[in-house]
């Protein structure tokens, strides 16, 4: 096997796929995920943490939804957030997240579900999760439904997700239904080593 695991990022990651294929892909990728994405300059976790900075206190309860190996949780901790929990559908990714001194609680969730009481968290972070090749567009409504009025959802759409259109359509539908307002949206680097950007957003639950 080649030592250049950046080949993983050359695969068609940003395409629709059945959830079983997504689970298999992340199970296989877990051991080299950090090296692959950080090697490509993975910028979105820090950008999302910065977008939340000043919008909720550092003592706010934050859920890292789709936490993966914990890179997004680590970015939140580095900013100063102190009460971070995480959940992901991949047991293999969670094994790596567990090794970080980041999360108060960490659990495996089932695809298409988020088994928490509404209002438990002041903010939910979904770094690259509600996006093409990962969770489907309807996940946006699922996550928003778990926030109390005034709660924040910080998330990102990468370039392929924006170009595909259905995720922005879901966001527009949520705004039209007065479910949320967009309080921040900014384009910037996502995987600069792959010449890919992302829009980082913060949504406020109505």
C-alpha positions in Angstrom: 0.0 0.0 0.0 1.3 3.5 -0.8 2.3 5.8 2.0 0.6 8.7 0.2 -2.8 8.4 1.7 -3.8 11.8 0.2 -5.1 9.6 -2.7 -8.2 9.2 -0.5 -9.1 12.8 -1.2 -8.9 12.0 -5.0 -11.8 9.6 -4.7 -15.3 10.9 -5.6 -16.1 12.0 -2.0 -18.5 14.7 -2.7 -21.2 12.7 -4.5 -24.5 11.3 -3.2 -24.2 7.8 -1.8 -26.2 5.3 0.3 -25.5 5.6 4.0 -24.0 2.1 4.1 -21.4 3.2 1.6 -20.7 6.3 3.7 -20.2 4.2 6.8 -17.9 1.8 5.0 -15.8 4.7 3.6 -15.3 6.3 7.0 -14.5 3.0 8.7 -11.7 2.5 6.1 -10.5 6.1 6.3 -10.5 6.6 10.1 -6.9 5.7 10.7 -5.5 8.2 8.1 -8.3 10.8 8.1 -6.4 13.3 10.2 -3.2 13.1 8.2 -5.1 13.3 4.9 -7.2 16.3 5.6 -4.7 18.3 7.6 -2.1 17.6 4.9 -4.5 19.3 2.5 -4.7 22.3 4.8 -8.1 21.6 6.4 -9.3 25.0 7.4 -13.0 24.8 8.1 -13.0 23.6 11.7 -11.0 26.6 12.9 -13.2 28.9 10.7 -16.4 27.5 12.3 -14.9 27.9 15.8 -14.0 31.5 15.0 -17.5 32.1 13.7 -19.0 31.0 17.0 -16.5 33.1 19.0 -18.3 36.0 20.6 -21.8 34.7 19.7 -22.1 32.4 22.6 -20.1 32.3 25.8 -17.2 29.9 26.2 -19.2 28.1 28.9 -22.1 27.4 26.5 -23.0 23.8 25.9 -21.9 22.9 22.4 -22.6 19.7 20.5 -20.2 18.6 17.8 -22.6 16.8 15.4 -20.8 14.4 13.1 -17.6 15.0 15.1 -15.5 12.4 13.3 -12.1 12.0 14.8 -12.5 15.2 16.8 -10.8 17.8 14.7 -13.7 20.2 15.0 -14.0 19.6 18.7 -10.3 20.4 19.1 -10.8 23.6 17.2 -13.6 24.6 19.5 -11.5 23.8 22.6 -8.6 25.8 21.2 -10.9 28.9 20.9 -11.9 28.5 24.5 -15.1 26.5 24.6 -15.2 24.3 27.7 -18.4 22.2 27.5 -18.3 20.2 24.3 -20.0 16.9 23.5 -19.7 14.9 20.3 -21.6 12.3 18.3 -21.0 10.5 15.0 -22.4 7.6 13.1 -18.9 6.0 12.6 -17.7 3.9 15.5 -14.2 3.9 14.0 -14.0 7.7 13.8 -15.3 7.9 17.4 -12.5 5.6 18.5 -10.0 8.4 17.5 -12.2 11.2 18.9 -12.2 9.4 22.3 -8.5 9.8 22.6 -8.7 13.6 22.6 -9.2 15.5 25.8 -12.0 17.4 24.3 -15.4 15.9 24.9 -17.5 15.6 28.1 -19.8 13.0 26.4 -19.3 11.1 23.2 -21.7 8.7 21.6 -22.5 6.9 18.4 -25.7 8.1 16.8 -27.8 6.4 14.1 -28.1 7.9 10.6 -31.0 10.3 10.3 -31.4 10.7 14.0 -30.3 13.0 16.8 -31.5 11.7 20.1 -31.3 14.7 22.3 -33.9 16.9 24.1 -34.6 20.1 22.4 -32.7 23.0 24.0 -30.0 20.8 25.6 -27.3 22.6 23.7 -26.8 26.3 23.2 -25.0 25.7 19.9 -24.6 22.8 17.5 -21.6 22.5 15.2 -21.8 20.5 12.0 -18.4 20.8 10.2 -18.8 19.5 6.7 -21.5 17.1 7.9 -24.7 18.4 6.2 -23.1 18.3 2.8 -22.9 16.3 -0.4 -21.5 12.8 0.2 -22.3 13.0 3.9 -25.7 13.7 5.5 -28.6 14.6 3.2 -30.2 18.1 3.0 -33.1 17.2 5.3 -30.6 16.8 8.1 -30.6 20.6 8.4 -34.2 20.6 9.6 -33.4 17.7 12.0 -30.6 19.6 13.7 -32.5 22.9 13.8 -35.4 21.1 15.5 -33.1 20.3 18.4 -32.3 23.9 19.2 -34.4 26.1 21.4 -35.3 29.6 20.0 -32.1 31.6 20.0 -29.9 28.6 19.7 -27.1 28.6 17.1 -26.2 26.1 14.4 -22.7 26.6 12.9 -22.1 24.6 9.7 -20.3 24.6 6.4 -21.1 23.9 2.7 -18.1 23.1 0.6 -17.8 24.1 -3.0 -19.3 20.9 -4.5 -22.2 21.1 -2.1 -23.0 24.7 -3.0 -22.7 23.9 -6.7 -25.2 20.9 -6.3 -27.8 23.3 -5.0 -30.1 21.1 -2.9 -28.5 22.0 0.4 -28.9 25.8 -0.2 -32.5 25.0 -1.3 -33.1 23.3 2.1 -31.5 26.3 3.9 -33.7 28.7 1.9 -36.8 26.6 2.8 -35.9 26.8 6.5 -35.6 30.6 6.2 -38.9 30.9 4.3 -40.6 28.9 7.1 -39.1 31.2 9.7 -37.3 28.3 11.3 -33.9 30.1 11.2 -32.1 33.3 10.2 -28.6 33.4 8.8 -26.5 35.6 11.0 -23.2 34.9 9.4 -22.0 33.5 6.0 -18.6 33.8 4.6 -16.7 32.0 1.9 -13.1 30.9 2.6 -10.6 28.0 2.4 -11.7 24.5 3.1 -9.0 22.2 1.6 -6.6 24.7 0.1 -4.3 21.8 -1.0 -7.2 20.7 -3.2 -8.2 24.2 -4.3 -11.5 23.8 -2.5 -13.4 26.4 -0.5 -16.4 26.4 1.8 -19.0 28.7 3.1 -19.1 28.8 6.9 -22.5 29.8 8.3 -24.1 30.5 11.6 -27.9 30.1 11.8 -30.0 31.3 14.6 -33.1 29.2 15.5 -36.3 31.3 15.5 
